[in-house]
Amino acid sequence: DTSSLVAGTNVLITSSSNGDVTIATSDITQAVTGNLSLQYPGYYFANPSGSLAITLPSSPANQFIATLKLVSTGSLVISGNGKSIDGESNVTLSIRYDAITIVFNEPLNEWYIV
């Protein structure tokens, strides 16, 4: 018995050099150790040794939601990619275990921290 999934909205299919394939649906949980442009809603855990930049999508769907958490003593700079985040162009997390959840409001074309 087999099933088929197509990469796209709420589906992420990745492969590694050793041939392992990871399929994630709906909410994606990802450890982040380098600068990243978000493409999928989900949970992101940042573990930088210094400063790390996260860029939100430039054309997100309405109600795109992501939770970002800093799990080290570094800092996490979240850029709105031209859209405001609660009125600011970016938000910085700098205290270990800080976290935010953000959601995109398409009619107003801006991000909100919830």
Contacts in CASP RR format, 6 or more apart in sequence:
PFRMAT RR
TARGET T0000
AUTHOR 0000-0000-0000
METHOD contacts of the structure
MODEL  1
DTSSLVAGTNVLITSSSNGDVTIATSDITQAVTGNLSLQYPGYYFANPSG
SLAITLPSSPANQFIATLKLVSTGSLVISGNGKSIDGESNVTLSIRYDAI
TIVFNEPLNEWYIV
5 11 0 8 1.000
5 13 0 8 1.000
5 23 0 8 1.000
5 25 0 8 1.000
7 13 0 8 1.000
9 61 0 8 1.000
10 25 0 8 1.000
10 26 0 8 1.000
10 40 0 8 1.000
10 41 0 8 1.000
11 23 0 8 1.000
11 24 0 8 1.000
11 25 0 8 1.000
12 22 0 8 1.000
12 23 0 8 1.000
12 24 0 8 1.000
12 25 0 8 1.000
12 28 0 8 1.000
12 40 0 8 1.000
13 21 0 8 1.000
13 22 0 8 1.000
13 23 0 8 1.000
14 21 0 8 1.000
14 22 0 8 1.000
15 21 0 8 1.000
15 22 0 8 1.000
16 22 0 8 1.000
27 41 0 8 1.000
27 42 0 8 1.000
27 43 0 8 1.000
28 40 0 8 1.000
28 41 0 8 1.000
28 42 0 8 1.000
28 43 0 8 1.000
29 42 0 8 1.000
29 43 0 8 1.000
29 44 0 8 1.000
29 45 0 8 1.000
30 42 0 8 1.000
30 43 0 8 1.000
30 44 0 8 1.000
30 45 0 8 1.000
31 44 0 8 1.000
31 45 0 8 1.000
31 47 0 8 1.000
32 44 0 8 1.000
32 45 0 8 1.000
32 46 0 8 1.000
32 47 0 8 1.000
32 48 0 8 1.000
32 52 0 8 1.000
32 54 0 8 1.000
33 46 0 8 1.000
33 47 0 8 1.000
33 48 0 8 1.000
33 52 0 8 1.000
34 48 0 8 1.000
34 52 0 8 1.000
35 52 0 8 1.000
35 53 0 8 1.000
35 54 0 8 1.000
35 55 0 8 1.000
36 44 0 8 1.000
36 52 0 8 1.000
36 53 0 8 1.000
36 54 0 8 1.000
36 55 0 8 1.000
37 54 0 8 1.000
37 55 0 8 1.000
37 57 0 8 1.000
37 81 0 8 1.000
38 44 0 8 1.000
38 54 0 8 1.000
38 55 0 8 1.000
38 56 0 8 1.000
38 57 0 8 1.000
38 66 0 8 1.000
39 57 0 8 1.000
41 64 0 8 1.000
41 65 0 8 1.000
41 66 0 8 1.000
42 65 0 8 1.000
42 66 0 8 1.000
42 67 0 8 1.000
43 66 0 8 1.000
43 67 0 8 1.000
43 69 0 8 1.000
44 54 0 8 1.000
44 66 0 8 1.000
44 67 0 8 1.000
44 68 0 8 1.000
44 69 0 8 1.000
45 69 0 8 1.000
45 71 0 8 1.000
46 52 0 8 1.000
46 54 0 8 1.000
46 68 0 8 1.000
46 69 0 8 1.000
46 70 0 8 1.000
46 71 0 8 1.000
46 72 0 8 1.000
46 76 0 8 1.000
46 93 0 8 1.000
47 71 0 8 1.000
47 72 0 8 1.000
48 70 0 8 1.000
48 72 0 8 1.000
48 74 0 8 1.000
48 75 0 8 1.000
48 76 0 8 1.000
49 72 0 8 1.000
49 74 0 8 1.000
50 74 0 8 1.000
50 75 0 8 1.000
51 74 0 8 1.000
51 75 0 8 1.000
51 76 0 8 1.000
51 77 0 8 1.000
52 74 0 8 1.000
52 75 0 8 1.000
52 76 0 8 1.000
52 77 0 8 1.000
53 77 0 8 1.000
53 79 0 8 1.000
54 68 0 8 1.000
54 76 0 8 1.000
54 77 0 8 1.000
54 78 0 8 1.000
54 79 0 8 1.000
55 79 0 8 1.000
55 80 0 8 1.000
55 81 0 8 1.000
56 66 0 8 1.000
56 78 0 8 1.000
56 79 0 8 1.000
56 80 0 8 1.000
56 81 0 8 1.000
56 83 0 8 1.000
56 85 0 8 1.000
56 102 0 8 1.000
56 104 0 8 1.000
56 111 0 8 1.000
57 64 0 8 1.000
57 81 0 8 1.000
57 104 0 8 1.000
58 81 0 8 1.000
58 82 0 8 1.000
60 104 0 8 1.000
60 106 0 8 1.000
61 104 0 8 1.000
61 106 0 8 1.000
62 104 0 8 1.000
62 105 0 8 1.000
62 106 0 8 1.000
62 107 0 8 1.000
63 103 0 8 1.000
63 104 0 8 1.000
63 105 0 8 1.000
63 106 0 8 1.000
64 103 0 8 1.000
64 104 0 8 1.000
65 101 0 8 1.000
65 102 0 8 1.000
65 103 0 8 1.000
65 104 0 8 1.000
66 101 0 8 1.000
66 102 0 8 1.000
67 99 0 8 1.000
67 100 0 8 1.000
67 101 0 8 1.000
67 102 0 8 1.000
68 76 0 8 1.000
68 78 0 8 1.000
68 93 0 8 1.000
68 99 0 8 1.000
68 100 0 8 1.000
68 101 0 8 1.000
68 102 0 8 1.000
69 97 0 8 1.000
69 98 0 8 1.000
69 99 0 8 1.000
70 76 0 8 1.000
70 93 0 8 1.000
70 94 0 8 1.000
70 95 0 8 1.000
70 96 0 8 1.000
70 97 0 8 1.000
70 98 0 8 1.000
70 99 0 8 1.000
71 96 0 8 1.000
71 97 0 8 1.000
72 96 0 8 1.000
73 96 0 8 1.000
74 94 0 8 1.000
74 96 0 8 1.000
75 92 0 8 1.000
75 93 0 8 1.000
75 94 0 8 1.000
76 92 0 8 1.000
76 93 0 8 1.000
76 94 0 8 1.000
76 98 0 8 1.000
77 90 0 8 1.000
77 91 0 8 1.000
77 92 0 8 1.000
78 85 0 8 1.000
78 90 0 8 1.000
78 91 0 8 1.000
78 92 0 8 1.000
78 93 0 8 1.000
78 100 0 8 1.000
78 102 0 8 1.000
79 89 0 8 1.000
79 90 0 8 1.000
80 89 0 8 1.000
80 90 0 8 1.000
80 111 0 8 1.000
82 89 0 8 1.000
83 104 0 8 1.000
83 109 0 8 1.000
83 110 0 8 1.000
83 111 0 8 1.000
84 110 0 8 1.000
84 111 0 8 1.000
85 91 0 8 1.000
85 102 0 8 1.000
85 110 0 8 1.000
85 111 0 8 1.000
85 112 0 8 1.000
85 113 0 8 1.000
86 111 0 8 1.000
86 112 0 8 1.000
86 113 0 8 1.000
87 110 0 8 1.000
91 100 0 8 1.000
91 113 0 8 1.000
93 99 0 8 1.000
93 100 0 8 1.000
100 113 0 8 1.000
101 113 0 8 1.000
101 114 0 8 1.000
102 111 0 8 1.000
102 112 0 8 1.000
102 113 0 8 1.000
102 114 0 8 1.000
103 111 0 8 1.000
103 112 0 8 1.000
103 114 0 8 1.000
104 110 0 8 1.000
104 111 0 8 1.000
104 112 0 8 1.000
105 111 0 8 1.000
105 112 0 8 1.000
END
